[in-house]
Structure formats: structure tokens, C-alpha cells
Amino acid sequence: MTKKRRSFSSEFKVDAASLVLDQGNSIAEASPLDIGETTLRRRVKQLQQERGGTTPASKALTPEQQRIQELEARINRLEREKAILKKLPLS
């Protein structure tokens, strides 16, 4: 029998990481939230990066960073399209 993968909302992820960063709880104290310690440690690290202004490589936790990732993806797509158009011969 296979286990169904659990999914958590973005708000829950931010709140869990905030318990460690803002309220001074240790990762072990915050992990009884039904999140593994490794997962929580990764989310805390990601939230620290996002608060520091660094865009994470994985899906962002905060709405601001999510919007930044969407815009960066759009810029990359437009730049690729522009490069393709430059390679086309002019008639």
C-alpha cells in the first residue's frame, strides 16, 4: 500500500518556519507540527534566504518571492523568444 503524499499550504509553511525564526523555538520544538525535522530545516533556511532578498531556486514561500519568480520566468521566456527572432533571416 502506498502512502499519499501530504501537501501543505504556503501559509502553513511560512508559519512553521516563523516559529523557529521569529519566536526562537528550536527545530525539534517546532517539528511536532507533523512536519519532519529535515523538511522544517529546509523551509527555515529558505525563509531566511527570502527575507534576505535572495530568490530561492525552489518554489518560493512568500507571495513577494513567488511574484518575483513568476516575473523572472517571464523575462527568461521573452529573452529566449527574442534570441530566436534575431536568428531568423530578414526577407
PyMOL Python script that loads the backbone (N, CA, C, O; Angstrom):
from pymol import cmd

cmd.read_pdbstr("""\
ATOM      1  N   MET A   1       0.841  -1.171   0.000  1.00  0.00           N
ATOM      2  CA  MET A   1       0.000   0.000   0.000  1.00  0.00           C
ATOM      3  C   MET A   1       0.890   1.240   0.000  1.00  0.00           C
ATOM      4  O   MET A   1       1.823   1.347   0.796  1.00  0.00           O
ATOM      5  N   THR A   2       0.598   2.160  -0.885  1.00  0.00           N
ATOM      6  CA  THR A   2       1.406   3.367  -0.976  1.00  0.00           C
ATOM      7  C   THR A   2       0.812   4.469  -0.128  1.00  0.00           C
ATOM      8  O   THR A   2      -0.404   4.582   0.027  1.00  0.00           O
ATOM      9  N   LYS A   3       1.696   5.270   0.410  1.00  0.00           N
ATOM     10  CA  LYS A   3       1.251   6.413   1.210  1.00  0.00           C
ATOM     11  C   LYS A   3       0.917   7.569   0.291  1.00  0.00           C
ATOM     12  O   LYS A   3       1.581   7.780  -0.725  1.00  0.00           O
ATOM     13  N   LYS A   4      -0.101   8.306   0.646  1.00  0.00           N
ATOM     14  CA  LYS A   4      -0.433   9.509  -0.100  1.00  0.00           C
ATOM     15  C   LYS A   4       0.469  10.631   0.392  1.00  0.00           C
ATOM     16  O   LYS A   4       0.626  10.834   1.596  1.00  0.00           O
ATOM     17  N   ARG A   5       1.050  11.345  -0.536  1.00  0.00           N
ATOM     18  CA  ARG A   5       1.957  12.441  -0.181  1.00  0.00           C
ATOM     19  C   ARG A   5       1.149  13.610   0.375  1.00  0.00           C
ATOM     20  O   ARG A   5       0.159  14.038  -0.218  1.00  0.00           O
ATOM     21  N   ARG A   6       1.584  14.110   1.512  1.00  0.00           N
ATOM     22  CA  ARG A   6       0.899  15.246   2.132  1.00  0.00           C
ATOM     23  C   ARG A   6       1.349  16.534   1.475  1.00  0.00           C
ATOM     24  O   ARG A   6       2.494  16.663   1.041  1.00  0.00           O
ATOM     25  N   SER A   7       0.441  17.475   1.408  1.00  0.00           N
ATOM     26  CA  SER A   7       0.804  18.795   0.901  1.00  0.00           C
ATOM     27  C   SER A   7       0.342  19.834   1.913  1.00  0.00           C
ATOM     28  O   SER A   7      -0.692  19.681   2.563  1.00  0.00           O
ATOM     29  N   PHE A   8       1.126  20.883   2.025  1.00  0.00           N
ATOM     30  CA  PHE A   8       0.850  21.942   2.982  1.00  0.00           C
ATOM     31  C   PHE A   8       0.688  23.253   2.231  1.00  0.00           C
ATOM     32  O   PHE A   8       1.315  23.462   1.192  1.00  0.00           O
ATOM     33  N   SER A   9      -0.143  24.125   2.748  1.00  0.00           N
ATOM     34  CA  SER A   9      -0.340  25.432   2.124  1.00  0.00           C
ATOM     35  C   SER A   9       0.905  26.295   2.344  1.00  0.00           C
ATOM     36  O   SER A   9       1.713  26.040   3.236  1.00  0.00           O
ATOM     37  N   SER A  10       1.032  27.308   1.516  1.00  0.00           N
ATOM     38  CA  SER A  10       2.168  28.230   1.653  1.00  0.00           C
ATOM     39  C   SER A  10       2.147  28.925   3.008  1.00  0.00           C
ATOM     40  O   SER A  10       3.193  29.140   3.621  1.00  0.00           O
ATOM     41  N   GLU A  11       0.944  29.278   3.471  1.00  0.00           N
ATOM     42  CA  GLU A  11       0.825  29.951   4.766  1.00  0.00           C
ATOM     43  C   GLU A  11       1.320  29.053   5.900  1.00  0.00           C
ATOM     44  O   GLU A  11       1.998  29.521   6.815  1.00  0.00           O
ATOM     45  N   PHE A  12       0.980  27.768   5.840  1.00  0.00           N
ATOM     46  CA  PHE A  12       1.415  26.836   6.870  1.00  0.00           C
ATOM     47  C   PHE A  12       2.943  26.715   6.863  1.00  0.00           C
ATOM     48  O   PHE A  12       3.571  26.679   7.921  1.00  0.00           O
ATOM     49  N   LYS A  13       3.531  26.653   5.678  1.00  0.00           N
ATOM     50  CA  LYS A  13       4.986  26.537   5.573  1.00  0.00           C
ATOM     51  C   LYS A  13       5.676  27.760   6.172  1.00  0.00           C
ATOM     52  O   LYS A  13       6.658  27.632   6.904  1.00  0.00           O
ATOM     53  N   VAL A  14       5.156  28.938   5.857  1.00  0.00           N
ATOM     54  CA  VAL A  14       5.738  30.170   6.394  1.00  0.00           C
ATOM     55  C   VAL A  14       5.555  30.220   7.908  1.00  0.00           C
ATOM     56  O   VAL A  14       6.481  30.580   8.634  1.00  0.00           O
ATOM     57  N   ASP A  15       4.364  29.860   8.387  1.00  0.00           N
ATOM     58  CA  ASP A  15       4.110  29.879   9.830  1.00  0.00           C
ATOM     59  C   ASP A  15       5.020  28.915  10.579  1.00  0.00           C
ATOM     60  O   ASP A  15       5.536  29.250  11.645  1.00  0.00           O
ATOM     61  N   ALA A  16       5.221  27.726  10.031  1.00  0.00           N
ATOM     62  CA  ALA A  16       6.091  26.743  10.686  1.00  0.00           C
ATOM     63  C   ALA A  16       7.527  27.251  10.748  1.00  0.00           C
ATOM     64  O   ALA A  16       8.189  27.117  11.778  1.00  0.00           O
ATOM     65  N   ALA A  17       8.007  27.826   9.664  1.00  0.00           N
ATOM     66  CA  ALA A  17       9.375  28.357   9.658  1.00  0.00           C
ATOM     67  C   ALA A  17       9.487  29.580  10.566  1.00  0.00           C
ATOM     68  O   ALA A  17      10.533  29.817  11.171  1.00  0.00           O
ATOM     69  N   SER A  18       8.410  30.350  10.658  1.00  0.00           N
ATOM     70  CA  SER A  18       8.420  31.533  11.524  1.00  0.00           C
ATOM     71  C   SER A  18       8.499  31.159  12.998  1.00  0.00           C
ATOM     72  O   SER A  18       9.043  31.914  13.804  1.00  0.00           O
ATOM     73  N   LEU A  19       7.958  29.996  13.351  1.00  0.00           N
ATOM     74  CA  LEU A  19       8.080  29.547  14.742  1.00  0.00           C
ATOM     75  C   LEU A  19       9.545  29.465  15.150  1.00  0.00           C
ATOM     76  O   LEU A  19       9.908  29.788  16.281  1.00  0.00           O
ATOM     77  N   VAL A  20      10.368  29.034  14.226  1.00  0.00           N
ATOM     78  CA  VAL A  20      11.792  28.884  14.528  1.00  0.00           C
ATOM     79  C   VAL A  20      12.503  30.236  14.441  1.00  0.00           C
ATOM     80  O   VAL A  20      13.268  30.599  15.334  1.00  0.00           O
ATOM     81  N   LEU A  21      12.248  30.975  13.366  1.00  0.00           N
ATOM     82  CA  LEU A  21      12.983  32.223  13.157  1.00  0.00           C
ATOM     83  C   LEU A  21      12.517  33.350  14.071  1.00  0.00           C
ATOM     84  O   LEU A  21      13.342  34.029  14.681  1.00  0.00           O
ATOM     85  N   ASP A  22      11.222  33.556  14.172  1.00  0.00           N
ATOM     86  CA  ASP A  22      10.703  34.720  14.883  1.00  0.00           C
ATOM     87  C   ASP A  22      10.478  34.486  16.367  1.00  0.00           C
ATOM     88  O   ASP A  22      10.708  35.376  17.186  1.00  0.00           O
ATOM     89  N   GLN A  23      10.030  33.288  16.708  1.00  0.00           N
ATOM     90  CA  GLN A  23       9.676  33.032  18.101  1.00  0.00           C
ATOM     91  C   GLN A  23      10.771  32.320  18.878  1.00  0.00           C
ATOM     92  O   GLN A  23      10.622  32.071  20.075  1.00  0.00           O
ATOM     93  N   GLY A  24      11.859  31.993  18.214  1.00  0.00           N
ATOM     94  CA  GLY A  24      13.003  31.437  18.911  1.00  0.00           C
ATOM     95  C   GLY A  24      12.890  29.966  19.282  1.00  0.00           C
ATOM     96  O   GLY A  24      13.695  29.470  20.071  1.00  0.00           O
ATOM     97  N   ASN A  25      11.911  29.259  18.731  1.00  0.00           N
ATOM     98  CA  ASN A  25      11.808  27.825  19.002  1.00  0.00           C
ATOM     99  C   ASN A  25      12.893  27.083  18.237  1.00  0.00           C
ATOM    100  O   ASN A  25      13.349  27.529  17.185  1.00  0.00           O
ATOM    101  N   SER A  26      13.296  25.946  18.786  1.00  0.00           N
ATOM    102  CA  SER A  26      14.245  25.119  18.060  1.00  0.00           C
ATOM    103  C   SER A  26      13.477  24.301  17.020  1.00  0.00           C
ATOM    104  O   SER A  26      12.252  24.198  17.076  1.00  0.00           O
ATOM    105  N   ILE A  27      14.206  23.730  16.087  1.00  0.00           N
ATOM    106  CA  ILE A  27      13.564  22.908  15.059  1.00  0.00           C
ATOM    107  C   ILE A  27      12.896  21.701  15.700  1.00  0.00           C
ATOM    108  O   ILE A  27      11.815  21.296  15.273  1.00  0.00           O
ATOM    109  N   ALA A  28      13.515  21.127  16.704  1.00  0.00           N
ATOM    110  CA  ALA A  28      12.926  19.986  17.399  1.00  0.00           C
ATOM    111  C   ALA A  28      11.618  20.372  18.101  1.00  0.00           C
ATOM    112  O   ALA A  28      10.685  19.571  18.145  1.00  0.00           O
ATOM    113  N   GLU A  29      11.542  21.578  18.643  1.00  0.00           N
ATOM    114  CA  GLU A  29      10.319  22.029  19.314  1.00  0.00           C
ATOM    115  C   GLU A  29       9.189  22.289  18.319  1.00  0.00           C
ATOM    116  O   GLU A  29       8.017  22.088  18.640  1.00  0.00           O
ATOM    117  N   ALA A  30       9.536  22.729  17.129  1.00  0.00           N
ATOM    118  CA  ALA A  30       8.517  23.062  16.130  1.00  0.00           C
ATOM    119  C   ALA A  30       8.122  21.866  15.278  1.00  0.00           C
ATOM    120  O   ALA A  30       7.089  21.921  14.610  1.00  0.00           O
ATOM    121  N   SER A  31       8.906  20.781  15.273  1.00  0.00           N
ATOM    122  CA  SER A  31       8.567  19.652  14.417  1.00  0.00           C
ATOM    123  C   SER A  31       7.364  18.823  14.830  1.00  0.00           C
ATOM    124  O   SER A  31       6.872  18.074  13.986  1.00  0.00           O
ATOM    125  N   PRO A  32       6.847  18.888  16.043  1.00  0.00           N
ATOM    126  CA  PRO A  32       5.609  18.148  16.306  1.00  0.00           C
ATOM    127  C   PRO A  32       4.419  18.643  15.497  1.00  0.00           C
ATOM    128  O   PRO A  32       3.320  18.111  15.651  1.00  0.00           O
ATOM    129  N   LEU A  33       4.598  19.623  14.656  1.00  0.00           N
ATOM    130  CA  LEU A  33       3.516  20.104  13.798  1.00  0.00           C
ATOM    131  C   LEU A  33       3.211  19.111  12.677  1.00  0.00           C
ATOM    132  O   LEU A  33       2.512  19.458  11.725  1.00  0.00           O
ATOM    133  N   ASP A  34       3.719  17.897  12.774  1.00  0.00           N
ATOM    134  CA  ASP A  34       3.523  16.856  11.769  1.00  0.00           C
ATOM    135  C   ASP A  34       4.384  17.106  10.532  1.00  0.00           C
ATOM    136  O   ASP A  34       4.044  16.685   9.426  1.00  0.00           O
ATOM    137  N   ILE A  35       5.502  17.799  10.740  1.00  0.00           N
ATOM    138  CA  ILE A  35       6.485  18.032   9.682  1.00  0.00           C
ATOM    139  C   ILE A  35       7.786  17.406  10.148  1.00  0.00           C
ATOM    140  O   ILE A  35       8.152  17.522  11.318  1.00  0.00           O
ATOM    141  N   GLY A  36       8.475  16.754   9.251  1.00  0.00           N
ATOM    142  CA  GLY A  36       9.765  16.186   9.599  1.00  0.00           C
ATOM    143  C   GLY A  36      10.793  17.273   9.869  1.00  0.00           C
ATOM    144  O   GLY A  36      10.694  18.379   9.338  1.00  0.00           O
ATOM    145  N   GLU A  37      11.770  16.954  10.690  1.00  0.00           N
ATOM    146  CA  GLU A  37      12.792  17.951  11.040  1.00  0.00           C
ATOM    147  C   GLU A  37      13.578  18.412   9.816  1.00  0.00           C
ATOM    148  O   GLU A  37      13.897  19.595   9.693  1.00  0.00           O
ATOM    149  N   THR A  38      13.891  17.489   8.912  1.00  0.00           N
ATOM    150  CA  THR A  38      14.652  17.849   7.720  1.00  0.00           C
ATOM    151  C   THR A  38      13.867  18.821   6.854  1.00  0.00           C
ATOM    152  O   THR A  38      14.418  19.802   6.354  1.00  0.00           O
ATOM    153  N   THR A  39      12.584  18.547   6.679  1.00  0.00           N
ATOM    154  CA  THR A  39      11.734  19.424   5.874  1.00  0.00           C
ATOM    155  C   THR A  39      11.637  20.806   6.519  1.00  0.00           C
ATOM    156  O   THR A  39      11.746  21.825   5.836  1.00  0.00           O
ATOM    157  N   LEU A  40      11.435  20.835   7.821  1.00  0.00           N
ATOM    158  CA  LEU A  40      11.334  22.111   8.524  1.00  0.00           C
ATOM    159  C   LEU A  40      12.647  22.884   8.449  1.00  0.00           C
ATOM    160  O   LEU A  40      12.639  24.103   8.272  1.00  0.00           O
ATOM    161  N   ARG A  41      13.761  22.193   8.582  1.00  0.00           N
ATOM    162  CA  ARG A  41      15.075  22.842   8.498  1.00  0.00           C
ATOM    163  C   ARG A  41      15.253  23.483   7.113  1.00  0.00           C
ATOM    164  O   ARG A  41      15.768  24.596   7.005  1.00  0.00           O
ATOM    165  N   ARG A  42      14.827  22.779   6.062  1.00  0.00           N
ATOM    166  CA  ARG A  42      14.937  23.300   4.700  1.00  0.00           C
ATOM    167  C   ARG A  42      14.053  24.538   4.518  1.00  0.00           C
ATOM    168  O   ARG A  42      14.457  25.500   3.865  1.00  0.00           O
ATOM    169  N   ARG A  43      12.855  24.512   5.092  1.00  0.00           N
ATOM    170  CA  ARG A  43      11.945  25.659   4.969  1.00  0.00           C
ATOM    171  C   ARG A  43      12.451  26.862   5.745  1.00  0.00           C
ATOM    172  O   ARG A  43      12.291  27.999   5.301  1.00  0.00           O
ATOM    173  N   VAL A  44      13.060  26.623   6.897  1.00  0.00           N
ATOM    174  CA  VAL A  44      13.633  27.725   7.689  1.00  0.00           C
ATOM    175  C   VAL A  44      14.763  28.376   6.894  1.00  0.00           C
ATOM    176  O   VAL A  44      14.850  29.602   6.822  1.00  0.00           O
ATOM    177  N   LYS A  45      15.617  27.563   6.305  1.00  0.00           N
ATOM    178  CA  LYS A  45      16.727  28.090   5.509  1.00  0.00           C
ATOM    179  C   LYS A  45      16.198  28.884   4.318  1.00  0.00           C
ATOM    180  O   LYS A  45      16.715  29.954   3.998  1.00  0.00           O
ATOM    181  N   GLN A  46      15.163  28.354   3.665  1.00  0.00           N
ATOM    182  CA  GLN A  46      14.585  29.047   2.518  1.00  0.00           C
ATOM    183  C   GLN A  46      13.959  30.373   2.922  1.00  0.00           C
ATOM    184  O   GLN A  46      14.114  31.368   2.214  1.00  0.00           O
ATOM    185  N   LEU A  47      13.253  30.405   4.051  1.00  0.00           N
ATOM    186  CA  LEU A  47      12.634  31.643   4.509  1.00  0.00           C
ATOM    187  C   LEU A  47      13.701  32.680   4.870  1.00  0.00           C
ATOM    188  O   LEU A  47      13.514  33.870   4.616  1.00  0.00           O
ATOM    189  N   GLN A  48      14.805  32.244   5.455  1.00  0.00           N
ATOM    190  CA  GLN A  48      15.909  33.157   5.762  1.00  0.00           C
ATOM    191  C   GLN A  48      16.446  33.780   4.474  1.00  0.00           C
ATOM    192  O   GLN A  48      16.715  34.980   4.427  1.00  0.00           O
ATOM    193  N   GLN A  49      16.602  32.962   3.429  1.00  0.00           N
ATOM    194  CA  GLN A  49      17.100  33.473   2.154  1.00  0.00           C
ATOM    195  C   GLN A  49      16.121  34.469   1.554  1.00  0.00           C
ATOM    196  O   GLN A  49      16.528  35.520   1.057  1.00  0.00           O
ATOM    197  N   GLU A  50      14.830  34.144   1.597  1.00  0.00           N
ATOM    198  CA  GLU A  50      13.824  35.027   1.026  1.00  0.00           C
ATOM    199  C   GLU A  50      13.775  36.358   1.768  1.00  0.00           C
ATOM    200  O   GLU A  50      13.639  37.412   1.147  1.00  0.00           O
ATOM    201  N   ARG A  51      13.885  36.313   3.070  1.00  0.00           N
ATOM    202  CA  ARG A  51      13.879  37.556   3.847  1.00  0.00           C
ATOM    203  C   ARG A  51      15.126  38.375   3.580  1.00  0.00           C
ATOM    204  O   ARG A  51      15.109  39.600   3.702  1.00  0.00           O
ATOM    205  N   GLY A  52      16.201  37.706   3.219  1.00  0.00           N
ATOM    206  CA  GLY A  52      17.446  38.401   2.896  1.00  0.00           C
ATOM    207  C   GLY A  52      17.458  38.967   1.490  1.00  0.00           C
ATOM    208  O   GLY A  52      18.411  39.640   1.097  1.00  0.00           O
ATOM    209  N   GLY A  53      16.402  38.700   0.725  1.00  0.00           N
ATOM    210  CA  GLY A  53      16.305  39.247  -0.622  1.00  0.00           C
ATOM    211  C   GLY A  53      16.789  38.322  -1.718  1.00  0.00           C
ATOM    212  O   GLY A  53      16.805  38.711  -2.885  1.00  0.00           O
ATOM    213  N   THR A  54      17.182  37.108  -1.373  1.00  0.00           N
ATOM    214  CA  THR A  54      17.654  36.153  -2.364  1.00  0.00           C
ATOM    215  C   THR A  54      16.467  35.345  -2.884  1.00  0.00           C
ATOM    216  O   THR A  54      15.666  34.836  -2.099  1.00  0.00           O
ATOM    217  N   THR A  55      16.358  35.230  -4.187  1.00  0.00           N
ATOM    218  CA  THR A  55      15.298  34.417  -4.774  1.00  0.00           C
ATOM    219  C   THR A  55      15.711  32.956  -4.706  1.00  0.00           C
ATOM    220  O   THR A  55      16.776  32.594  -5.207  1.00  0.00           O
ATOM    221  N   PRO A  56      14.884  32.107  -4.094  1.00  0.00           N
ATOM    222  CA  PRO A  56      15.248  30.697  -3.958  1.00  0.00           C
ATOM    223  C   PRO A  56      15.147  29.948  -5.283  1.00  0.00           C
ATOM    224  O   PRO A  56      14.416  30.354  -6.187  1.00  0.00           O
ATOM    225  N   ALA A  57      15.891  28.851  -5.382  1.00  0.00           N
ATOM    226  CA  ALA A  57      15.845  28.031  -6.588  1.00  0.00           C
ATOM    227  C   ALA A  57      14.559  27.215  -6.644  1.00  0.00           C
ATOM    228  O   ALA A  57      14.037  26.957  -7.729  1.00  0.00           O
ATOM    229  N   SER A  58      14.045  26.810  -5.489  1.00  0.00           N
ATOM    230  CA  SER A  58      12.799  26.056  -5.449  1.00  0.00           C
ATOM    231  C   SER A  58      11.622  27.013  -5.364  1.00  0.00           C
ATOM    232  O   SER A  58      11.802  28.231  -5.386  1.00  0.00           O
ATOM    233  N   LYS A  59      10.425  26.467  -5.268  1.00  0.00           N
ATOM    234  CA  LYS A  59       9.238  27.308  -5.198  1.00  0.00           C
ATOM    235  C   LYS A  59       9.286  28.177  -3.947  1.00  0.00           C
ATOM    236  O   LYS A  59       9.550  27.689  -2.849  1.00  0.00           O
ATOM    237  N   ALA A  60       9.030  29.451  -4.124  1.00  0.00           N
ATOM    238  CA  ALA A  60       9.118  30.424  -3.038  1.00  0.00           C
ATOM    239  C   ALA A  60       7.986  30.227  -2.028  1.00  0.00           C
ATOM    240  O   ALA A  60       6.920  29.709  -2.362  1.00  0.00           O
ATOM    241  N   LEU A  61       8.240  30.648  -0.794  1.00  0.00           N
ATOM    242  CA  LEU A  61       7.244  30.556   0.268  1.00  0.00           C
ATOM    243  C   LEU A  61       6.409  31.823   0.360  1.00  0.00           C
ATOM    244  O   LEU A  61       5.189  31.749   0.508  1.00  0.00           O
ATOM    245  N   THR A  62       7.040  32.968   0.276  1.00  0.00           N
ATOM    246  CA  THR A  62       6.319  34.223   0.475  1.00  0.00           C
ATOM    247  C   THR A  62       5.716  34.709  -0.848  1.00  0.00           C
ATOM    248  O   THR A  62       6.276  34.460  -1.916  1.00  0.00           O
ATOM    249  N   PRO A  63       4.587  35.394  -0.775  1.00  0.00           N
ATOM    250  CA  PRO A  63       3.944  35.884  -2.008  1.00  0.00           C
ATOM    251  C   PRO A  63       4.837  36.815  -2.823  1.00  0.00           C
ATOM    252  O   PRO A  63       4.794  36.799  -4.053  1.00  0.00           O
ATOM    253  N   GLU A  64       5.637  37.619  -2.145  1.00  0.00           N
ATOM    254  CA  GLU A  64       6.527  38.529  -2.865  1.00  0.00           C
ATOM    255  C   GLU A  64       7.550  37.751  -3.687  1.00  0.00           C
ATOM    256  O   GLU A  64       7.792  38.065  -4.852  1.00  0.00           O
ATOM    257  N   GLN A  65       8.139  36.750  -3.077  1.00  0.00           N
ATOM    258  CA  GLN A  65       9.134  35.950  -3.785  1.00  0.00           C
ATOM    259  C   GLN A  65       8.478  35.121  -4.891  1.00  0.00           C
ATOM    260  O   GLN A  65       9.098  34.888  -5.930  1.00  0.00           O
ATOM    261  N   GLN A  66       7.244  34.674  -4.689  1.00  0.00           N
ATOM    262  CA  GLN A  66       6.533  33.950  -5.749  1.00  0.00           C
ATOM    263  C   GLN A  66       6.343  34.854  -6.959  1.00  0.00           C
ATOM    264  O   GLN A  66       6.528  34.421  -8.097  1.00  0.00           O
ATOM    265  N   ARG A  67       5.974  36.105  -6.717  1.00  0.00           N
ATOM    266  CA  ARG A  67       5.776  37.062  -7.810  1.00  0.00           C
ATOM    267  C   ARG A  67       7.096  37.339  -8.522  1.00  0.00           C
ATOM    268  O   ARG A  67       7.132  37.441  -9.748  1.00  0.00           O
ATOM    269  N   ILE A  68       8.173  37.459  -7.762  1.00  0.00           N
ATOM    270  CA  ILE A  68       9.491  37.675  -8.361  1.00  0.00           C
ATOM    271  C   ILE A  68       9.861  36.494  -9.256  1.00  0.00           C
ATOM    272  O   ILE A  68      10.376  36.687 -10.358  1.00  0.00           O
ATOM    273  N   GLN A  69       9.601  35.271  -8.786  1.00  0.00           N
ATOM    274  CA  GLN A  69       9.909  34.090  -9.590  1.00  0.00           C
ATOM    275  C   GLN A  69       9.087  34.067 -10.880  1.00  0.00           C
ATOM    276  O   GLN A  69       9.606  33.717 -11.940  1.00  0.00           O
ATOM    277  N   GLU A  70       7.820  34.437 -10.795  1.00  0.00           N
ATOM    278  CA  GLU A  70       6.978  34.488 -11.992  1.00  0.00           C
ATOM    279  C   GLU A  70       7.524  35.498 -12.998  1.00  0.00           C
ATOM    280  O   GLU A  70       7.586  35.221 -14.196  1.00  0.00           O
ATOM    281  N   LEU A  71       7.914  36.661 -12.506  1.00  0.00           N
ATOM    282  CA  LEU A  71       8.443  37.694 -13.394  1.00  0.00           C
ATOM    283  C   LEU A  71       9.784  37.289 -14.007  1.00  0.00           C
ATOM    284  O   LEU A  71      10.037  37.557 -15.181  1.00  0.00           O
ATOM    285  N   GLU A  72      10.639  36.645 -13.216  1.00  0.00           N
ATOM    286  CA  GLU A  72      11.921  36.183 -13.739  1.00  0.00           C
ATOM    287  C   GLU A  72      11.706  35.126 -14.816  1.00  0.00           C
ATOM    288  O   GLU A  72      12.407  35.124 -15.828  1.00  0.00           O
ATOM    289  N   ALA A  73      10.743  34.228 -14.610  1.00  0.00           N
ATOM    290  CA  ALA A  73      10.444  33.210 -15.616  1.00  0.00           C
ATOM    291  C   ALA A  73       9.935  33.858 -16.900  1.00  0.00           C
ATOM    292  O   ALA A  73      10.286  33.428 -17.999  1.00  0.00           O
ATOM    293  N   ARG A  74       9.115  34.884 -16.760  1.00  0.00           N
ATOM    294  CA  ARG A  74       8.594  35.584 -17.938  1.00  0.00           C
ATOM    295  C   ARG A  74       9.721  36.292 -18.692  1.00  0.00           C
ATOM    296  O   ARG A  74       9.766  36.253 -19.922  1.00  0.00           O
ATOM    297  N   ILE A  75      10.617  36.929 -17.967  1.00  0.00           N
ATOM    298  CA  ILE A  75      11.757  37.598 -18.602  1.00  0.00           C
ATOM    299  C   ILE A  75      12.608  36.590 -19.369  1.00  0.00           C
ATOM    300  O   ILE A  75      13.009  36.843 -20.505  1.00  0.00           O
ATOM    301  N   ASN A  76      12.881  35.440 -18.738  1.00  0.00           N
ATOM    302  CA  ASN A  76      13.688  34.406 -19.405  1.00  0.00           C
ATOM    303  C   ASN A  76      13.024  33.923 -20.684  1.00  0.00           C
ATOM    304  O   ASN A  76      13.694  33.740 -21.700  1.00  0.00           O
ATOM    305  N   ARG A  77      11.700  33.712 -20.641  1.00  0.00           N
ATOM    306  CA  ARG A  77      10.973  33.252 -21.819  1.00  0.00           C
ATOM    307  C   ARG A  77      11.046  34.302 -22.932  1.00  0.00           C
ATOM    308  O   ARG A  77      11.293  33.970 -24.091  1.00  0.00           O
ATOM    309  N   LEU A  78      10.830  35.560 -22.573  1.00  0.00           N
ATOM    310  CA  LEU A  78      10.876  36.630 -23.570  1.00  0.00           C
ATOM    311  C   LEU A  78      12.271  36.785 -24.178  1.00  0.00           C
ATOM    312  O   LEU A  78      12.401  37.052 -25.373  1.00  0.00           O
ATOM    313  N   GLU A  79      13.307  36.621 -23.368  1.00  0.00           N
ATOM    314  CA  GLU A  79      14.674  36.712 -23.884  1.00  0.00           C
ATOM    315  C   GLU A  79      14.973  35.569 -24.847  1.00  0.00           C
ATOM    316  O   GLU A  79      15.657  35.768 -25.851  1.00  0.00           O
ATOM    317  N   ARG A  80      14.464  34.369 -24.546  1.00  0.00           N
ATOM    318  CA  ARG A  80      14.657  33.238 -25.466  1.00  0.00           C
ATOM    319  C   ARG A  80      13.930  33.490 -26.784  1.00  0.00           C
ATOM    320  O   ARG A  80      14.468  33.215 -27.856  1.00  0.00           O
ATOM    321  N   GLU A  81      12.704  34.016 -26.703  1.00  0.00           N
ATOM    322  CA  GLU A  81      11.955  34.328 -27.918  1.00  0.00           C
ATOM    323  C   GLU A  81      12.678  35.389 -28.741  1.00  0.00           C
ATOM    324  O   GLU A  81      12.730  35.294 -29.968  1.00  0.00           O
ATOM    325  N   LYS A  82      13.227  36.381 -28.088  1.00  0.00           N
ATOM    326  CA  LYS A  82      13.959  37.450 -28.769  1.00  0.00           C
ATOM    327  C   LYS A  82      15.186  36.887 -29.482  1.00  0.00           C
ATOM    328  O   LYS A  82      15.485  37.270 -30.613  1.00  0.00           O
ATOM    329  N   ALA A  83      15.898  35.969 -28.808  1.00  0.00           N
ATOM    330  CA  ALA A  83      17.087  35.359 -29.410  1.00  0.00           C
ATOM    331  C   ALA A  83      16.713  34.542 -30.643  1.00  0.00           C
ATOM    332  O   ALA A  83      17.456  34.528 -31.625  1.00  0.00           O
ATOM    333  N   ILE A  84      15.581  33.869 -30.601  1.00  0.00           N
ATOM    334  CA  ILE A  84      15.122  33.090 -31.755  1.00  0.00           C
ATOM    335  C   ILE A  84      14.807  34.022 -32.923  1.00  0.00           C
ATOM    336  O   ILE A  84      15.179  33.755 -34.065  1.00  0.00           O
ATOM    337  N   LEU A  85      14.119  35.114 -32.616  1.00  0.00           N
ATOM    338  CA  LEU A  85      13.764  36.060 -33.667  1.00  0.00           C
ATOM    339  C   LEU A  85      14.992  36.715 -34.298  1.00  0.00           C
ATOM    340  O   LEU A  85      14.982  37.018 -35.491  1.00  0.00           O
ATOM    341  N   LYS A  86      16.031  36.933 -33.529  1.00  0.00           N
ATOM    342  CA  LYS A  86      17.260  37.517 -34.064  1.00  0.00           C
ATOM    343  C   LYS A  86      17.938  36.576 -35.050  1.00  0.00           C
ATOM    344  O   LYS A  86      18.623  37.034 -35.965  1.00  0.00           O
ATOM    345  N   LYS A  87      17.760  35.271 -34.879  1.00  0.00           N
ATOM    346  CA  LYS A  87      18.398  34.286 -35.746  1.00  0.00           C
ATOM    347  C   LYS A  87      17.668  34.134 -37.079  1.00  0.00           C
ATOM    348  O   LYS A  87      18.232  33.600 -38.035  1.00  0.00           O
ATOM    349  N   LEU A  88      16.432  34.594 -37.151  1.00  0.00           N
ATOM    350  CA  LEU A  88      15.675  34.470 -38.397  1.00  0.00           C
ATOM    351  C   LEU A  88      16.216  35.435 -39.439  1.00  0.00           C
ATOM    352  O   LEU A  88      16.538  36.579 -39.120  1.00  0.00           O
ATOM    353  N   PRO A  89      16.317  34.981 -40.686  1.00  0.00           N
ATOM    354  CA  PRO A  89      16.810  35.884 -41.747  1.00  0.00           C
ATOM    355  C   PRO A  89      15.741  36.914 -42.097  1.00  0.00           C
ATOM    356  O   PRO A  89      14.547  36.614 -42.104  1.00  0.00           O
ATOM    357  N   LEU A  90      16.185  38.111 -42.381  1.00  0.00           N
ATOM    358  CA  LEU A  90      15.269  39.165 -42.791  1.00  0.00           C
ATOM    359  C   LEU A  90      14.955  38.998 -44.270  1.00  0.00           C
ATOM    360  O   LEU A  90      15.862  38.756 -45.067  1.00  0.00           O
ATOM    361  N   SER A  91      13.705  39.120 -44.647  1.00  0.00           N
ATOM    362  CA  SER A  91      13.319  38.952 -46.053  1.00  0.00           C
ATOM    363  C   SER A  91      13.041  40.272 -46.699  1.00  0.00           C
ATOM    364  O   SER A  91      12.702  40.323 -47.881  1.00  0.00           O
TER     365      SER A  91
END
""", "prot")
cmd.dss("prot")
cmd.show_as("cartoon", "prot")
cmd.util.cbc("prot")
cmd.orient("prot")
